Amino acid sequence: MSDDEREVAARTLLAAGGDEAEAHVLSERSGLARFASSEVHQPTLIENCVVTMRVIRDGKIGTASTNRIDDAGLKELAQRAADASDSAVAEEGFPGLPKPEPLPEVGPDPRAEELRRRLEEAKPLAVEPDEADAADTPVDAAPDPAPAAPTEERRAEVHARARAAIDEMRRSATDERGDAGGEAARDS
């Protein structure tokens, strides 16, 4: 069995038999890792596929959903949607479902390229934790990224954001240790 969403949708419609039906497939693949004390904590990987089916019989609409995408799960889904349709009240003037159309070609979000470019631009400004004190290095000392160097304004902006993030991490670490008063005493 394939996990391709189009193939799941096609198998869902086959499970509907001769009924007028619509299948909506939502597939999610995502990950998240939380960190505590500089160690990975609560890593999560989600892989889920949810199918929602709409069945129309004599102007009556029934809907059901499942995340079981094997043949038995899709057959059960079709039966539940058909049962819901049978128990529904007919929709006056319901024109029926639209005719099938080819799916559009899709690609990566155009913002992804901008994010990649900005991350590459910021690489020379990255500061290792043991080099936090070296963050005061002038922007001009950072190596230029290749092939296209960012403008001095942009470089200064990225450097300022990096400094602010480092300062915030230092404040957070100081607050966690409970010696925030020492910081205040040094600043005065």
Buried (B, 14 or more C-beta within 10 A) or exposed (E): EEEEBEEBBEBBBBBBEEBBBBBBBEBEEEEEEEEEEEEEEEEEEEEEBBBBBBBBBEBBBBBBEBEBBEEEBBBBBBBBBBEBBEEBEEEEEEEEEEEEEEEEEEEEEEEEEEEEEEEEBBEBBEBEEEEEEEBEEEBEEBEEBEEEEBEEEEBEEBBEEBBEEBEEEEEEEBEEEEEEEEEEEEEE
